[in-house]
Amino acid sequence: MSKSALEKKDVCAVVVAYHPDDGLERRVAGILEQVDRVVIVDNHSSAESARVIERTAERKDVHLIRNELNLGVATALNEGMGWAREHGYAWAFLFDQDSVLAEGALDTLAGVLDGAGGEDAPAVLGCNYRDVHAGRLRYPDESAAGVSWRERKTVITSGSLVSVGAYGDIGPFRDAFFIDHVDDEYCLRARRKGYRVLSTCKPVMLHSVGASTLHRLLWKRTGVTNHPPFRRYYMTRNHIILMKEYFAAEPRWVFDTAYSRMKSLVLLCLFEKRRPEKLRNVLRGFFHGVFRGAK
């Protein structure tokens, strides 16, 4: 049997933490069963949450990086990636603090990496997942039909396995994006440099997209994410910037995501709370995205 290109000893997980709940320790323990080391990057959590993080970091195979301010998801990911590179890991497994990794997930990703082959190396291997609140899969599960992976334009940060070598060539996550579309920007930039972005078809993670709730609209049920107002600013601004930068290279992604953004805006107006505040942030994000960029 040939040796897999992906082994536990080559993988370091990076978990970005910001006011995590008491379940962090259990979730990190589950990740540790499949990786060599976990790095927790704490973006200045509250004192109570910091105690949860410190308790989790007492394990010898967990390293803690503390930030004195909330520097955002992108910067925290870069700090974790830097630690992984300095310590010789080939892959970094990135996670949000509330994501739950299924048993055998790394083996599933190893199968994707071994099966994809080809000369164009993947820079990112993403996980298909089930949304905890909405109960829906991100992608159709085609594994029963023998399809183990699909090529994607972008995948979400959480559950993505990032090549440390490719990261050195592609460059860091975009700090100025702070939180939203950080994953999209990195994946699109990777594709521009000739790398591939893949994801599993088999769901191997539970993940929360905002605080999703389901609502009935005419004859069907649809979901809203209920992201807080400040997120609406970054979601809008960063999306506008990416549409401007990748309209020529990724027109299908631009049109598909523009449609999704408009649909999300309509659903926000129909079902979400704090609508005036959120819409003000959408307008501010639109203005800054068009005229200022990410500063």
N, C-alpha and C positions, 0 to 999 in steps of 0.2 A: 504494500500500500504506500502511495506517495505521501510525502509529508505535506501537511496543510500549510498554506502561506500565512495563516493566522493562528497563533497559539496564545494561551493565557499569559505566558511570561512576557509577551511582547506588547501587552495592552495595559494602559493606565487609564482609569476613569477620572473624569473631571465633573464634579457636581457643584453647580452654582447655587449658593444658599442666600436667602433673604427672608428673615422671620419664619423659618420652617416650623412645622408642628412636631409633636412628639414622635411621629412615625418615621422621622428621618433616619434614626438609628437602624430600624428594621429594614428600610429600603436600601440603605448603604450596605448593610450586611448581605442582602440579596445580590447586590452588584458585585461585592467582593468575592462571591463564590465563583465568579466567571472571569475576573481580571486579577492582575498581579498587585495593583495598588490603586487606591482612591485618593484623589486630591479634592478637598473641599475648599472652595473659594467663598468666603463669607463677605458679603457686601454690606457690612455694618448692620447686622441684625440687632434687635432689641436685646436687653439684658437677659430676659427670660429665654428667648430663642437661642442666644449665645450659649447658654448652659446646655441646651440640647446638642448644639454643635460640638461643644467641648467634650461632652460625654461620648459622642460618636467618634471624635478624633482621638480618644484614649487608646484605641487599637493601634498596634504597631504598624499595621499595613495601611493606615490612614494618615495623610499629611494635611495640615490645615494652613491656609493662607488667609490672613485677616486684613481686610481693608478698613481704613478709618472713616471712609465715606462710601456711599453707594455709588460706585463707579460705572454701574451699568453692566448688562449681560456681556456685551462684546469685550470690554476690557477684562472682565473676570475670566472669560473663556481664553483670552490671550495669555493671562497669567498662568492658567492651568496648562495650556499648551506649551508655554515656555518651560514650565517645570518638567513636563513629560519629555520634552526634547533634551533638556539638560541631563536627564537621567537615562537616556538611551532607549526610550520606548519607540516602537515603530508605529503604534496606533494609539490614538486618544479616543475614548468612548465618552461622549458628552451627554450630560443629563441635567434636566430641571430637577429641583429638589423633591417634587411630588410624583415623579414618574416611577413606575414599578416595572422592573425588568423580569420577564418570564424565564423560567429554567430553560437552559439550552439555547438561549438567544445568541450567544457568541458562536456556538456551533452552527446555527442557522446562517449567520453572517459569514462564517468561514466557508460554508458551502457556496454562498453567493460569490465570494472572492475567488474560490477555486474554479467555479463553473463559468464565470464571466470571461476569464482569460483575455486573450487579445493583446495587442501592442499598446493600446490606449489604456493606461492604468487608471483605476477609479481613485478619485481623491476623497470621495465621501460615500459611505455605505449607510443608508438610512433604514429605520425599522418601520414596518407597517404596525399600526397600533389601534387599539380600541379607545374611543373617547369615553372617559369614566362617566361623565354626566349625560351625554347624548346617547351613549350605548352603541354608536356606529363605528365601523372600521374606516380608517383613512383611505385605504385602497381596497378594491375587491380581493378576496383571498382566492388566488388561483393555484395554490399549492396542491390541492387535490387533483388538479388537471395536469400536474407535472411542471407547472411554471413556478420556479423558485424566486425569480427576481425580474424586475423591470427597470429600464433606464428612465430617469426622471429629469425634469428641468431643475427642480429644487426639492429638498426634503427639510423637515424641521430639525432644529438643533438637537433637541432631546432624543436620545436613542441613536444618534448618528456616530458612526465610527469614522474618524478623520485620520487620513494618512499624515503622519508627522513630517515625512519627507516632502510630500506634496505641499504641505502648509508652508514649508520653507521657501518654496518656489512661488506659490500663489500669493503669499503675504498674509498678514494677520486679519482677524475679524475687524470690521470697520468700527472703531471706537465711537465715532461721532453719531452712529445710528443708535447707540445706547441700548435699546431693547428690541424694537420691532424690525422685522425684515433683515435682521442680522444674518440669519441662516440663508435667506434668499440671495442676498448680496454675495455671500461667500460662494454659494453654489454656482451662481451665474458667472462670477469671476473665474471660478475653476474651469467651467465649460469654455469660457473665452480663451483660456490658456491651453485647451486641448485635453483636459481631464474629463473623466466620466463621473456622473452622479447616479448611483443605483440605490434601489431599496428592495427589501424582502417583500414577497407577496404574503408569506405567512405572518400573521400578527404575533409579535413577540414582546409587546409592551402595553401597559395601561398608562394613559396619559390624559391630563385635563387641559382642554383648550378654553382658557378663561374659566368662567363659571357658567357653562352652557345650560340653557333651558330649552325645552321643546314647546312649540306653540302651533296651533292649527291655523293655517291660512288657506281659505277656500276649502278645497278637497284634499289637501295634503298637510302633513306635519313638517315643520321646518324649525331650525334651531338658531338661537342667537347666543353670542359668546359672553355678553354682559361685562366686557372689559371696562375698567374704570376710566373716567374722563381723560386723565393724562395720557393713557395709552392711545386714545384716539388721535392725539396730536402726532405721536411718533408713527403710528400706523399710516396715517395720511401723508405726512411729510416724506417719510422714507420711501413709500410706494411711488410717490410722484417722482422722486429723484431717480429711482430705478427705472421707471418707465422712460424717462428722458435719456438715461444712459444706455439702455438696452433695446430701444425701439427697433434699431436696425438689425442687431444681432439676434434678438429673441422676440420677434413680433408676435408669435403665438402666445408666449408667456405674458406679454404685455396686454394683449386683448383679453385673454382668459382671466387674468387677475383684475383687470379694470372692470370686467363684468361682475366678478365676485365682490369687488369693493362697492360697486353701485347697489348690488343686491343687499349687501350687509348694511348699507346706509338706509335703505328702505325699511329693512327689518328693525333696525335701531329705532327709527321713528315710530314704528308700529308697536313694538313690544318692550323695549328697554326702559329702565328708569333713568332719571337725571338727564333727560334728553336735551334740554337747552344747553347745559354745560358741555355735554359731549359734542353737540353740533358746533358750539363755539370753538372747541378744540379741533374739530375737523376743518373748519374754515381757516383757522390759524395755521394748521399744518399744511393745508393746500397752498396758502399764500407763501409760506416759507419754502415749501418744496419747489414752487414755480420760480420764485424770485431770489431766494437766498441760498438754498442748498442746505447741507448738513453742517452746521457750525456750532 
